[in-house]
């Protein structure tokens, strides 16, 4: 059986055999075991005195090290190299520092509790486990390196959590983690998949210029502002049903594969200016209470159907380049900010999708808004005539209504003005010299007006040809 397994069994045996009361162990006793290169196994102890490993030869712990369910008031492991597994699960730390520490074996801090602690520039060659850990004060993992999986599931950060410039080379788990302060992940490499699902951040969430392989933020709750500016996502990314209580900034981000925001709730500004979506971007059934800004962005395929918008929400598509934009016009027409290029791009988009009704409605609104911007002159006058006569060519019912109204008007004119009469006798009979043509009925006038109108329409078509 591998030595690591024997070590874990020994630790478990100690847990079972040890009573609930903490034993007091001096720091010197622990030093002596380390200097003798003996394994260290303690459970339910309180260390008397400060642990300061700077005095160790070569600052190295050569054998397995386990202090579990214990209390360490002050401990400094700065620059220490743990050659084998380091196990601290269930242990309560007061002030602790692991700056520049190197964990060559497994580092297990599951359910540990920390006061003021720092893991700045620490390196973890094997899996690092912080599941259920409680960080009662600010904590720093700045510039830390995680060579294997990193587990922070259900961890609680009562102060600020600083992971800036850190490197996660494998899978990273922050599922259901809670951040009561700021969550700082600026300029971080997530080479493996990141699971941030159902996490909650009360303060700022800063992922500025970070690099993600595959990222999952589904059902996460961001109570403060969120920053993903200049972030890059090389794999699939999911933000489905996440909640953004304040501004969500994705400006200049790049999504190489599909990005899923369906069902997300944006209570503040949703900023995607100059963002590049190289694959499908799905915002289906998302809620936007503030503006949705894609200004200057590049979108391959946008799915925005069934999305809901607040009364004053705006969709900004100025200078946006998109290939497909799937959202029915009646769902977005009251929110699209006027921009001639954006409207024409949407018209062409609906034409390419084969959504003729949406194409006509979008074009009709485009012509109306464009007309409103014009000064009075021939151009505006012609636009008004085009609107009144045929709804800019996309409202055939306007032309039908005007045709019927014209026929009726001339029929009334013929009838009331006595403009036409019918012969008193058939044409094949000789009319008497004193016979007068009869006055026509309204029905006769309508028939005559209709025939004249159809004749003129036909004549006009022939002349155009």
C-alpha positions, 0 to 999 in steps of 0.5 A: 500500500502506498505510503500516502494511503498509510499516512491518511489511514494513520490520521483517521485512526488518530481522529477516532482515538482522540478525545474531543478536548484539545491537547496542548503541544509546544511549537518546539515539539513540532520543530523537533519532528521536522528537523528529525525528518519524521512525519507530523500527525496531530489532531485536535491540538492547540499549539503553544507558542508561535509557529515560525518555520523560517528557522528550519534548515533549508525551510523544508518539511521533508515528510508528511505533515498533518495538523487537523481539527486544531488551533494555531494562533500565529503561524508562519510558513513563508517560503516553506517547501512541503515535500509531501502531503500537507493536511490542515483540514478543520484547523482554525488559524489566527494569523497565518502566512504561506507566502512563497510556500511550495506544496509538492504534495497534496494541500488539504485545507478543507473546512479550515478557518483563517483569520488574516492569511496570505498565500501570495506567490504560493505554488501547489503542484498537486491538488489544492483543496479549500472546500468549505474553508472560512476566510474571516478576514482578507485573504491573498492568493495573488500570483499563486500557481495551481498546477493541478485541480483547485477546489474552493467549493462552498468556501466563504470569504468574509473580506476581500479575496485577492487572486490577481495574477494567479495561474490555474493550470487545471480544473478550478472549482468555486461552486457555491462559494460566497464572497462578502467582500471583493472577488479579485481575479484580474489578469488570471490564467484559467487553463482548465475549466472554471466552475463558478456556478451558484457563487455569490459576490457581494462586492466587486467581481473583477476578472479584467483581462483574465483568460478562460478556457471553459467557464461556467458562471451559471446561477451566480449572483453578483451584487456589486459591479462586474468587470470582464473587460478585455477577458478572453474565452477560448472555450464554451462559456455559460452565464445562464441565469446569472444575476447582475445587480449592477453594471456588468462590463464585458467591453473588449472581451473576446468569445471564441466559442459559444457564449450562453447568457440565456435567462440572465438578469441584468439589473444595471448596464450590460456593456458589450462595447467592442466585444467580439462573439466569434460563435453563437451568443445566446441571450434568449429570455434574458432580462435587461432593466438597463441599457444593452450596449453592443457599440462597435462589437462584432457578432457572428450569431446573436439569439435575443428572442424572448428577451425582456427589456425595461421601459427605458432600456436601450439597445445600442447597435451603433457601428456593430457588425453582425451576421445574424441577429435573431430577435423579432422586431416587435420585441425590440422595436421600442428599444433600438437606438436610432442609427442609420447603419444599425437599422439598415443592417437589421433590415438586411438581417431580416431579409437574409433570415426570410422574416419578411414581416420583420423586414417590412416593419423595421424598414417602415420605422427606419424610413419614419425616423429618417424622415423626422431627421430631415429639414423641410424640403423636396426630400421630406415632401417626397418622403411624406407622400411615400408614407401616405401613399404606400407606407414607404412601399411596405404597407400595401393596405395604405395603397388599397385604402387610398384606391378605395377612397379615390373611387368613392370620392369620384363616384360621389362627385359623378353622382352628386354633380350629375357628371354622367347620365345614362341613355333613356333607351337602348343603343340599338333603338333610335332615340327620340329627339326630345328624350333626355338621358336618365340620372344615374344611381349611386351604384351606377356612379360607383361602377363607372368610377371603378372602371375608369380607375382600373383603366387608368391603372392599366394604362399607367402600367402599359406606359411604364413598360 
